Amino acid sequence: MDRNPANEDLAALAALSPFELKDRLMAEASSDTERLMLNAGRGNPNFLATLPRRAFLALGEFAVSESERSYSYLDSGFGGLPEQEGMLGRFNAFVVRDPQREGLQFLRSAVSYVYDRLGLDREVFLAEMVTAFLGCIYPTPPRVLPQTQEVLRAYLGQELFPGGVPAGGFDVFPTEGGTAAMTYIFSSLAVNGLLVLGDRIALATPIFSPYLEIPLLPDYGLDVVQLVMDESADWQLPEAELEKLLDPAVKVFCLVNPSNPPSSKQPQSVLDWLARLVAKERPDLIIITDDVYATFADNFVSVFAACPRNTLCVYSFSKYFGATGWRLGTIALHQENVIDELLCALPVNEEQRLNARYSSLTTDVRGLTFIDRLVADSRSVALNHTAGLSGPQQLHMVLFALHGLMDRLDRYQDAAKSLIRGRYATLFRSMGVVPTPAPDDVEYYSLIDLQKLGSRLYGDDFASWLVSRGELGLRFLLRLAAETGVVLLSGKGFDAVVPSVRVSLANLTDFEYRAIGAATRRILGDYHRMFTEEG
């Protein structure tokens, strides 16, 4: 055994966020400069959608040419604001000059699609995309550009609702990634008096660690109740856990669906149970669903569709389209929703406080919807007029969304699913076990139960011995990093109750996942030799 981390300050390390602990593990893994470090700790994908990016570049050329029309008499690189009138004709002429260019054909199809399928004016849509690329005006309205919202509604409807959803019905707020969406939601719920110090919220666990950490910050000081998913039932929420939501003290329920890290979607039975709950027992419950991995699932239906009146939906373009660096997320909220109703029912003193907060925005603060309060709060209210995501970011969202909408054969989606599911199979085979994904598994991550893995490889007595020695937590991760260069995250950091590690299946090659599986089995093999010698 090359390293024994018995003297590590494990208690101090255990208190770290899993993403901060990752840095410590990376330092261990890189200690041997002759060895390649394999970091499967973070979920940044190593694949991305190229066609919408080609379209972005092609649109850029057209947009700049439109700008240069205004000051063409100046030989100094000057451009002006593009003119909408006649733009569609000029765009068609621009496409004809290079008819085989892939990005241009995508744009031409997109302009046709939004007219035929969404009922948008082609020239108005094109003009919005051109000015968005140029970034030459403040995004107006601040929350979302009008044509952009229609496209995002259609895309979210396709991916989150059974059979899609008609345009309209819910509003969209584009944000700087899903993390900004989470931050804005908790902040606005608090400043609007819908969550106060000591209030109780529920989390479906295991869960993405910031959902565990944000409620405990002094800014919120919330009482957290956990609804523990059942590993033996493919990480479904059992009815006994769901019944915790009957408690009227629970103000908000948060879940990631498909889950992170188990990577399993909640079945229709759970959605039906939640729908009955908010219809009959808890019409006041606010649900926050984070659906970032929805597009990797088969036949996905969101809680946002099952419980439309009660649900705030967070969706990010980052993982599916390989756009983590662009920071592209959304918050969606149905126009008829319980949050706006709760705002109207606040006591007089709270209403007076909020009137003072938002009075610079409107003379009818009571009528200011929660989603527009999110926008204002994201810029400390006073800067509401310059809020909103940048034009180029909103444009990228539109192009990604149109890529998903126009890919009628699901070629990109099928390729993405096939890629990560193939890596899942490679990982488990290289650990020496037969991969057994459940029907609702997405497999973007895998939460590997180390006790169960040890039992499958070497028997129950060995697995019990490992647990009794306390070797399946940080000690295992530190050994794995120090001796093999493999970095994984602890399941405990996501409040997994089983001794486990999270493996991202998105960011390395098939060959590297084979190496990770072999390294994991090697460490367990070393422990098994110790177990045999002691026996």
ZAKOLZA-818066 format. One line per field, with one value per residue (C-alpha): residue number from 1; residue in three letters; x, y, z. Coordinates in nm, 3 decimals, decimal comma. Layout:
<nodes>
num [NUM  ...]
residu [ALA  ...]
x [X  ...]
y [Y  ...]
z [Z  ...]
</nodes>
This chain:
<nodes>
num [1  2  3  4  5  6  7  8  9  10  11  12  13  14  15  16  17  18  19  20  21  22  23  24  25  26  27  28  29  30  31  32  33  34  35  36  37  38  39  40  41  42  43  44  45  46  47  48  49  50  51  52  53  54  55  56  57  58  59  60  61  62  63  64  65  66  67  68  69  70  71  72  73  74  75  76  77  78  79  80  81  82  83  84  85  86  87  88  89  90  91  92  93  94  95  96  97  98  99  100  101  102  103  104  105  106  107  108  109  110  111  112  113  114  115  116  117  118  119  120  121  122  123  124  125  126  127  128  129  130  131  132  133  134  135  136  137  138  139  140  141  142  143  144  145  146  147  148  149  150  151  152  153  154  155  156  157  158  159  160  161  162  163  164  165  166  167  168  169  170  171  172  173  174  175  176  177  178  179  180  181  182  183  184  185  186  187  188  189  190  191  192  193  194  195  196  197  198  199  200  201  202  203  204  205  206  207  208  209  210  211  212  213  214  215  216  217  218  219  220  221  222  223  224  225  226  227  228  229  230  231  232  233  234  235  236  237  238  239  240  241  242  243  244  245  246  247  248  249  250  251  252  253  254  255  256  257  258  259  260  261  262  263  264  265  266  267  268  269  270  271  272  273  274  275  276  277  278  279  280  281  282  283  284  285  286  287  288  289  290  291  292  293  294  295  296  297  298  299  300  301  302  303  304  305  306  307  308  309  310  311  312  313  314  315  316  317  318  319  320  321  322  323  324  325  326  327  328  329  330  331  332  333  334  335  336  337  338  339  340  341  342  343  344  345  346  347  348  349  350  351  352  353  354  355  356  357  358  359  360  361  362  363  364  365  366  367  368  369  370  371  372  373  374  375  376  377  378  379  380  381  382  383  384  385  386  387  388  389  390  391  392  393  394  395  396  397  398  399  400  401  402  403  404  405  406  407  408  409  410  411  412  413  414  415  416  417  418  419  420  421  422  423  424  425  426  427  428  429  430  431  432  433  434  435  436  437  438  439  440  441  442  443  444  445  446  447  448  449  450  451  452  453  454  455  456  457  458  459  460  461  462  463  464  465  466  467  468  469  470  471  472  473  474  475  476  477  478  479  480  481  482  483  484  485  486  487  488  489  490  491  492  493  494  495  496  497  498  499  500  501  502  503  504  505  506  507  508  509  510  511  512  513  514  515  516  517  518  519  520  521  522  523  524  525  526  527  528  529  530  531  532  533  534  535]
residu [MET  ASP  ARG  ASN  PRO  ALA  ASN  GLU  ASP  LEU  ALA  ALA  LEU  ALA  ALA  LEU  SER  PRO  PHE  GLU  LEU  LYS  ASP  ARG  LEU  MET  ALA  GLU  ALA  SER  SER  ASP  THR  GLU  ARG  LEU  MET  LEU  ASN  ALA  GLY  ARG  GLY  ASN  PRO  ASN  PHE  LEU  ALA  THR  LEU  PRO  ARG  ARG  ALA  PHE  LEU  ALA  LEU  GLY  GLU  PHE  ALA  VAL  SER  GLU  SER  GLU  ARG  SER  TYR  SER  TYR  LEU  ASP  SER  GLY  PHE  GLY  GLY  LEU  PRO  GLU  GLN  GLU  GLY  MET  LEU  GLY  ARG  PHE  ASN  ALA  PHE  VAL  VAL  ARG  ASP  PRO  GLN  ARG  GLU  GLY  LEU  GLN  PHE  LEU  ARG  SER  ALA  VAL  SER  TYR  VAL  TYR  ASP  ARG  LEU  GLY  LEU  ASP  ARG  GLU  VAL  PHE  LEU  ALA  GLU  MET  VAL  THR  ALA  PHE  LEU  GLY  CYS  ILE  TYR  PRO  THR  PRO  PRO  ARG  VAL  LEU  PRO  GLN  THR  GLN  GLU  VAL  LEU  ARG  ALA  TYR  LEU  GLY  GLN  GLU  LEU  PHE  PRO  GLY  GLY  VAL  PRO  ALA  GLY  GLY  PHE  ASP  VAL  PHE  PRO  THR  GLU  GLY  GLY  THR  ALA  ALA  MET  THR  TYR  ILE  PHE  SER  SER  LEU  ALA  VAL  ASN  GLY  LEU  LEU  VAL  LEU  GLY  ASP  ARG  ILE  ALA  LEU  ALA  THR  PRO  ILE  PHE  SER  PRO  TYR  LEU  GLU  ILE  PRO  LEU  LEU  PRO  ASP  TYR  GLY  LEU  ASP  VAL  VAL  GLN  LEU  VAL  MET  ASP  GLU  SER  ALA  ASP  TRP  GLN  LEU  PRO  GLU  ALA  GLU  LEU  GLU  LYS  LEU  LEU  ASP  PRO  ALA  VAL  LYS  VAL  PHE  CYS  LEU  VAL  ASN  PRO  SER  ASN  PRO  PRO  SER  SER  LYS  GLN  PRO  GLN  SER  VAL  LEU  ASP  TRP  LEU  ALA  ARG  LEU  VAL  ALA  LYS  GLU  ARG  PRO  ASP  LEU  ILE  ILE  ILE  THR  ASP  ASP  VAL  TYR  ALA  THR  PHE  ALA  ASP  ASN  PHE  VAL  SER  VAL  PHE  ALA  ALA  CYS  PRO  ARG  ASN  THR  LEU  CYS  VAL  TYR  SER  PHE  SER  LYS  TYR  PHE  GLY  ALA  THR  GLY  TRP  ARG  LEU  GLY  THR  ILE  ALA  LEU  HIS  GLN  GLU  ASN  VAL  ILE  ASP  GLU  LEU  LEU  CYS  ALA  LEU  PRO  VAL  ASN  GLU  GLU  GLN  ARG  LEU  ASN  ALA  ARG  TYR  SER  SER  LEU  THR  THR  ASP  VAL  ARG  GLY  LEU  THR  PHE  ILE  ASP  ARG  LEU  VAL  ALA  ASP  SER  ARG  SER  VAL  ALA  LEU  ASN  HIS  THR  ALA  GLY  LEU  SER  GLY  PRO  GLN  GLN  LEU  HIS  MET  VAL  LEU  PHE  ALA  LEU  HIS  GLY  LEU  MET  ASP  ARG  LEU  ASP  ARG  TYR  GLN  ASP  ALA  ALA  LYS  SER  LEU  ILE  ARG  GLY  ARG  TYR  ALA  THR  LEU  PHE  ARG  SER  MET  GLY  VAL  VAL  PRO  THR  PRO  ALA  PRO  ASP  ASP  VAL  GLU  TYR  TYR  SER  LEU  ILE  ASP  LEU  GLN  LYS  LEU  GLY  SER  ARG  LEU  TYR  GLY  ASP  ASP  PHE  ALA  SER  TRP  LEU  VAL  SER  ARG  GLY  GLU  LEU  GLY  LEU  ARG  PHE  LEU  LEU  ARG  LEU  ALA  ALA  GLU  THR  GLY  VAL  VAL  LEU  LEU  SER  GLY  LYS  GLY  PHE  ASP  ALA  VAL  VAL  PRO  SER  VAL  ARG  VAL  SER  LEU  ALA  ASN  LEU  THR  ASP  PHE  GLU  TYR  ARG  ALA  ILE  GLY  ALA  ALA  THR  ARG  ARG  ILE  LEU  GLY  ASP  TYR  HIS  ARG  MET  PHE  THR  GLU  GLU  GLY]
x [0,000  0,164  -0,014  -0,212  -0,416  -0,498  -0,338  -0,538  -0,765  -1,070  -1,318  -1,196  -1,202  -1,550  -1,683  -1,584  -1,821  -1,758  -1,633  -1,381  -1,277  -1,212  -0,921  -0,763  -0,804  -0,658  -0,348  -0,309  -0,367  -0,108  0,161  0,311  0,417  0,486  0,120  -0,185  -0,450  -0,805  -1,056  -1,412  -1,521  -1,688  -1,963  -1,833  -1,902  -1,629  -1,886  -2,081  -2,326  -2,137  -2,420  -2,574  -2,225  -2,166  -2,498  -2,382  -2,070  -2,262  -2,521  -2,236  -2,110  -2,454  -2,511  -2,186  -2,265  -2,606  -2,437  -2,187  -2,466  -2,535  -2,192  -2,056  -1,920  -1,675  -1,356  -1,285  -1,451  -1,769  -2,104  -2,448  -2,766  -2,912  -3,237  -3,518  -3,694  -3,591  -3,364  -3,530  -3,464  -3,104  -3,063  -3,198  -2,954  -2,672  -2,758  -2,763  -2,400  -2,288  -2,578  -2,379  -2,254  -2,390  -2,451  -2,636  -2,865  -2,944  -3,035  -3,248  -3,434  -3,470  -3,629  -3,873  -3,940  -4,030  -4,278  -4,438  -4,438  -4,440  -4,623  -4,346  -4,282  -3,967  -3,823  -3,894  -3,732  -3,428  -3,385  -3,389  -3,125  -2,903  -2,911  -2,863  -2,545  -2,411  -2,491  -2,551  -2,859  -2,975  -3,183  -3,543  -3,756  -3,492  -3,628  -3,615  -3,625  -3,978  -3,895  -3,644  -3,911  -4,136  -3,857  -3,758  -4,120  -4,147  -3,820  -3,896  -4,243  -4,096  -3,843  -4,036  -4,402  -4,567  -4,650  -4,523  -4,712  -4,875  -4,686  -4,760  -4,883  -4,551  -4,290  -3,915  -3,625  -3,286  -3,009  -2,633  -2,658  -2,855  -2,645  -2,762  -3,118  -3,082  -2,929  -3,198  -3,484  -3,372  -3,288  -3,623  -3,824  -3,648  -3,670  -4,039  -4,116  -4,202  -3,907  -3,801  -3,540  -3,626  -3,875  -3,879  -3,797  -3,769  -3,497  -3,507  -3,169  -2,909  -2,899  -2,660  -2,464  -2,551  -2,914  -2,783  -2,555  -2,761  -3,046  -2,796  -2,631  -2,691  -2,884  -3,156  -3,112  -3,368  -3,474  -3,409  -3,612  -3,475  -3,687  -3,447  -3,460  -3,460  -3,149  -3,309  -3,599  -3,381  -3,365  -3,739  -3,896  -4,090  -4,442  -4,336  -4,082  -4,322  -4,567  -4,328  -4,463  -4,801  -4,648  -4,788  -4,467  -4,278  -4,282  -4,065  -3,971  -3,658  -3,561  -3,319  -3,488  -3,322  -3,124  -2,766  -2,573  -2,788  -2,892  -3,239  -3,567  -3,868  -4,140  -4,493  -4,621  -4,422  -4,541  -4,901  -4,855  -4,721  -5,004  -5,261  -5,078  -5,089  -5,443  -5,593  -5,363  -5,092  -5,209  -4,967  -4,651  -4,381  -4,185  -3,847  -3,746  -3,400  -3,430  -3,084  -3,041  -3,390  -3,268  -3,059  -3,365  -3,610  -3,974  -3,912  -4,198  -4,119  -4,283  -4,332  -4,582  -4,741  -4,782  -4,795  -4,947  -4,692  -4,362  -4,062  -3,854  -3,479  -3,330  -2,975  -2,834  -2,486  -2,460  -2,665  -2,518  -2,170  -2,203  -2,089  -1,862  -2,150  -2,350  -2,695  -2,984  -3,354  -3,620  -3,972  -4,293  -4,653  -4,850  -5,112  -4,906  -4,922  -4,627  -4,809  -5,111  -4,900  -4,758  -5,107  -5,192  -4,896  -4,981  -5,009  -4,668  -4,495  -4,690  -4,578  -4,216  -4,233  -4,406  -4,103  -3,868  -4,027  -4,191  -3,928  -4,044  -4,420  -4,715  -4,880  -4,634  -4,907  -4,945  -4,569  -4,529  -4,274  -4,080  -4,037  -3,935  -3,666  -3,530  -3,533  -3,383  -3,103  -2,986  -3,074  -3,397  -3,236  -3,064  -3,369  -3,357  -3,017  -3,097  -3,133  -2,895  -2,677  -2,800  -2,530  -2,609  -2,981  -2,902  -2,699  -2,995  -3,221  -2,986  -2,945  -3,322  -3,388  -3,131  -3,337  -3,667  -3,564  -3,378  -3,685  -3,493  -3,329  -2,987  -2,800  -2,997  -2,953  -2,579  -2,542  -2,737  -2,545  -2,211  -2,266  -2,447  -2,161  -1,920  -2,137  -2,113  -1,735  -1,686  -1,875  -1,729  -1,378  -1,466  -1,551  -1,929  -2,209  -2,367  -2,732  -2,889  -3,253  -3,512  -3,525  -3,146  -2,996  -2,631  -2,483  -2,340  -2,311  -2,334  -2,138  -2,230  -1,887  -2,027  -2,247  -1,957  -1,731  -2,001  -2,049  -1,675  -1,569  -1,877  -2,084  -1,832  -1,567  -1,809  -1,905  -1,535  -1,476  -1,761  -1,644  -1,298  -1,440  -1,255  -1,532  -1,545  -1,270  -1,002  -1,099  -1,106  -0,767  -0,610  -0,764  -0,628  -0,284  -0,218  -0,388  -0,439  -0,819  -1,035  -1,396  -1,637  -1,778  -2,145  -2,166  -2,117  -2,451  -2,610  -2,612  -2,675  -2,476  -2,091  -2,045  -1,855  -1,988  -1,841  -1,915  -1,961  -1,955  -1,603  -1,354  -1,295  -1,408  -1,046  -1,013  -1,331  -1,185  -0,882  -1,099  -1,287  -0,965  -0,817  -1,126  -1,109  -0,736  -0,791  -1,071  -0,842  -0,574  -0,831  -0,943  -0,587  -0,576  -0,911  -0,784  -0,461  -0,652  -0,894]
y [0,000  0,324  0,562  0,542  0,855  0,752  1,067  1,301  1,546  1,372  1,567  1,897  1,764  1,618  1,966  2,097  2,128  1,837  2,083  2,233  1,886  1,813  2,058  1,868  1,540  1,691  1,793  1,431  1,300  1,533  1,453  1,200  1,402  1,087  0,983  1,116  1,260  1,150  1,397  1,265  1,486  1,766  1,739  1,971  1,772  1,710  1,719  2,011  2,111  2,251  2,336  2,619  2,757  2,759  2,942  3,195  3,271  3,293  3,524  3,737  3,804  3,907  4,120  4,312  4,369  4,507  4,742  4,866  4,979  5,276  5,441  5,288  5,627  5,629  5,434  5,379  5,056  5,240  5,067  5,170  5,021  4,782  4,872  4,620  4,729  4,508  4,293  3,965  4,028  4,119  3,806  3,584  3,746  3,690  3,318  3,280  3,393  3,084  2,836  2,536  2,695  2,480  2,760  2,970  2,684  2,636  3,006  2,996  2,695  2,867  3,176  2,951  2,740  3,028  3,158  2,825  2,660  2,951  3,216  3,474  3,751  3,648  3,996  4,091  3,767  3,817  4,178  4,070  3,806  4,052  4,317  4,045  3,928  4,283  4,353  4,713  4,794  4,717  4,398  4,522  4,422  4,350  4,006  3,850  3,957  3,902  3,666  3,485  3,407  3,249  3,018  2,926  2,851  2,615  2,440  2,398  2,279  2,013  1,888  1,913  1,854  1,537  1,608  1,965  2,270  2,551  2,880  3,101  2,989  3,046  3,320  3,278  3,464  3,382  3,382  3,340  2,964  2,743  2,858  3,218  3,090  2,916  3,226  3,459  3,232  3,193  3,562  3,681  3,437  3,581  3,952  3,912  3,755  3,413  3,254  3,396  3,297  2,960  2,856  2,492  2,368  2,015  1,874  1,551  1,394  1,308  1,647  1,894  2,028  2,403  2,314  2,175  2,469  2,776  2,724  2,706  3,039  3,311  3,508  3,241  3,020  2,768  2,443  2,163  1,843  1,572  1,345  1,056  0,877  0,498  0,348  0,004  0,148  0,330  0,642  0,708  0,916  0,670  0,765  0,763  1,035  1,233  1,242  1,477  1,743  1,719  1,924  2,278  2,421  2,312  2,623  2,508  2,172  2,148  1,860  1,797  1,581  1,378  1,366  1,474  1,257  0,940  1,052  0,901  1,068  1,053  0,822  0,920  0,780  1,042  1,320  1,206  1,201  1,558  1,672  1,529  1,686  2,042  2,000  1,870  1,907  2,167  2,427  2,671  2,460  2,613  2,356  2,429  2,171  2,178  1,994  2,051  1,681  1,638  1,626  1,316  1,122  0,916  1,031  1,292  1,476  1,761  1,844  2,181  2,005  1,793  2,078  2,392  2,628  2,552  2,505  2,720  2,545  2,584  2,464  2,509  2,472  2,410  2,031  1,914  2,162  2,176  2,544  2,571  2,861  3,064  3,050  2,993  2,908  2,986  3,026  2,947  3,020  2,971  3,293  3,160  3,055  3,019  3,252  3,555  3,453  3,433  3,777  3,922  3,758  3,903  4,099  4,478  4,547  4,324  4,484  4,828  4,715  4,577  4,890  5,084  4,832  4,830  5,175  5,302  5,040  5,071  5,244  4,902  4,703  4,457  4,368  4,316  3,945  3,731  3,656  4,030  4,077  3,816  4,035  4,348  4,178  4,036  4,397  4,540  4,687  5,023  4,877  4,694  4,892  4,739  4,388  4,079  3,847  3,992  3,985  3,744  3,501  3,513  3,457  3,148  3,017  3,069  2,888  2,595  2,579  2,587  2,313  2,098  2,198  2,145  1,815  1,610  1,282  1,352  1,282  1,506  1,385  1,020  1,072  1,242  0,970  0,695  0,854  0,878  0,545  0,374  0,526  0,398  0,044  0,076  0,201  -0,083  -0,355  -0,235  -0,258  -0,622  -0,608  -0,628  -0,284  -0,289  0,052  0,091  0,215  0,564  0,608  0,896  0,804  1,154  1,074  0,748  0,729  0,414  0,241  0,120  -0,126  -0,282  -0,286  -0,456  -0,713  -0,789  -0,831  -1,013  -1,101  -0,958  -1,037  -0,828  -0,538  -0,544  -0,547  -0,238  -0,053  -0,150  -0,007  0,321  0,281  0,372  0,749  1,007  0,749  0,565  0,885  0,998  0,659  0,650  0,996  0,948  0,599  0,603  0,971  0,927  1,205  1,132  1,314  1,184  1,091  1,221  1,575  1,537  1,383  1,030  0,795  0,508  0,504  0,616  0,815  1,027  0,973  1,215  1,026  1,340  1,474  1,198  0,945  0,585  0,476  0,694  0,554  0,209  0,325  0,472  0,147  -0,051  0,188  0,161  -0,217  -0,206  -0,020  -0,257  -0,546  -0,414  -0,397  -0,750  -0,876  -0,711  -0,870  -1,213  -1,176  -1,075  -1,364]
z [0,000  -0,113  0,120  0,443  0,503  0,860  0,997  0,774  0,956  0,817  1,027  0,885  0,531  0,578  0,660  0,317  0,024  -0,216  -0,476  -0,233  -0,121  -0,488  -0,483  -0,194  -0,380  -0,696  -0,500  -0,388  -0,739  -0,893  -0,637  -0,879  -1,184  -1,384  -1,369  -1,549  -1,317  -1,405  -1,260  -1,279  -0,993  -1,184  -1,445  -1,717  -2,037  -2,293  -2,576  -2,719  -2,990  -3,289  -3,530  -3,323  -3,270  -3,647  -3,678  -3,419  -3,621  -3,948  -3,796  -3,665  -4,016  -4,130  -3,819  -3,866  -4,233  -4,131  -3,885  -4,143  -4,376  -4,149  -4,179  -4,496  -4,605  -4,314  -4,369  -4,001  -3,891  -3,795  -3,767  -3,653  -3,518  -3,776  -3,953  -3,934  -4,252  -4,542  -4,323  -4,421  -4,790  -4,724  -4,513  -4,792  -5,034  -4,783  -4,763  -5,142  -5,163  -4,968  -4,988  -4,865  -4,544  -4,261  -4,013  -4,268  -4,362  -3,994  -3,966  -4,277  -4,140  -3,802  -3,956  -4,140  -3,829  -3,597  -3,854  -3,938  -3,592  -3,346  -3,546  -3,512  -3,761  -3,947  -3,984  -3,622  -3,505  -3,727  -3,614  -3,249  -3,316  -3,504  -3,232  -2,971  -3,143  -3,171  -2,805  -2,910  -2,697  -2,346  -2,344  -2,353  -2,170  -1,905  -1,808  -2,155  -2,520  -2,660  -2,948  -2,728  -2,471  -2,734  -2,851  -2,495  -2,407  -2,702  -2,617  -2,247  -2,341  -2,568  -2,314  -1,986  -2,072  -2,204  -2,566  -2,543  -2,424  -2,624  -2,646  -2,349  -2,012  -1,835  -1,823  -1,857  -1,695  -1,856  -1,596  -1,570  -1,547  -1,312  -1,017  -1,063  -1,087  -0,749  -0,593  -0,723  -0,615  -0,253  -0,230  -0,365  -0,155  0,150  0,067  -0,016  0,320  0,181  0,362  0,698  0,954  1,103  0,834  0,732  0,385  0,245  0,020  -0,180  -0,101  -0,222  -0,392  -0,558  -0,260  -0,288  -0,211  0,118  0,190  0,091  0,343  0,631  0,551  0,815  0,551  0,561  0,868  0,749  0,913  0,662  0,643  0,416  0,198  0,143  -0,191  -0,183  -0,344  -0,359  -0,564  -0,820  -0,603  -0,607  -0,334  -0,116  -0,010  0,355  0,277  0,058  0,347  0,527  0,288  0,461  0,742  0,693  0,838  0,524  0,305  0,012  -0,139  -0,356  -0,579  -0,864  -1,127  -1,274  -0,951  -0,888  -0,812  -0,848  -1,200  -1,186  -1,282  -1,056  -1,194  -1,283  -0,953  -0,761  -0,992  -0,942  -0,565  -0,566  -0,792  -0,549  -0,257  -0,392  -0,520  -0,195  0,106  0,041  -0,213  -0,046  -0,102  -0,322  -0,525  -0,685  -0,944  -1,101  -1,434  -1,580  -1,672  -1,817  -2,176  -2,104  -1,984  -2,187  -2,187  -1,921  -1,749  -1,511  -1,179  -1,353  -1,580  -1,306  -1,054  -1,272  -1,016  -0,743  -0,924  -1,005  -1,271  -1,313  -1,641  -1,767  -2,119  -1,982  -1,968  -2,265  -2,513  -2,358  -2,267  -1,904  -1,996  -2,142  -1,815  -1,965  -1,737  -1,703  -1,439  -1,559  -1,370  -1,474  -1,505  -1,262  -0,961  -0,585  -0,520  -0,660  -0,453  -0,138  -0,209  -0,228  0,107  0,301  0,617  0,600  0,757  0,501  0,217  0,335  0,350  -0,003  -0,130  -0,012  -0,175  -0,520  -0,537  -0,784  -1,036  -1,037  -0,873  -0,837  -0,627  -0,530  -0,898  -0,952  -1,025  -0,849  -1,166  -1,228  -0,866  -0,930  -1,209  -0,995  -0,690  -0,904  -0,953  -0,610  -0,754  -0,834  -1,140  -1,269  -1,596  -1,676  -1,553  -1,763  -1,939  -2,216  -2,576  -2,701  -2,419  -2,494  -2,862  -2,778  -2,579  -2,877  -3,113  -2,873  -2,821  -3,195  -3,242  -3,006  -3,162  -3,525  -3,474  -3,560  -3,565  -3,224  -3,368  -3,125  -2,824  -2,916  -2,965  -2,625  -2,447  -2,623  -2,534  -2,159  -2,133  -2,311  -2,058  -1,774  -1,912  -1,956  -1,601  -1,436  -1,655  -1,572  -1,201  -1,261  -1,235  -1,487  -1,543  -1,437  -1,509  -1,407  -1,661  -1,505  -1,490  -1,688  -1,613  -1,645  -1,302  -1,118  -0,741  -0,665  -0,339  -0,226  0,027  -0,237  -0,486  -0,230  -0,163  -0,532  -0,585  -0,268  -0,060  0,224  0,498  0,323  0,273  0,642  0,735  0,520  0,687  1,036  0,960  0,830  0,501  0,258  0,303  0,275  0,345  0,028  -0,181  -0,049  -0,121  -0,467  -0,549  -0,397  -0,532  -0,872  -0,966  -0,983  -0,838  -0,745  -0,511  -0,186  -0,189  0,168  0,037  -0,141  0,171  0,034  0,328  0,174  0,167  -0,191  -0,451  -0,737  -1,082  -1,362  -1,688  -1,900  -1,895  -1,983  -2,259  -2,268  -2,221  -1,911  -1,755  -1,808  -1,610  -1,334  -1,298  -1,283  -1,023  -0,804  -0,818  -0,742  -0,414  -0,315  -0,408  -0,171  0,106  0,027  0,068  0,410  0,497  0,390  0,588  0,901  0,855]
</nodes>
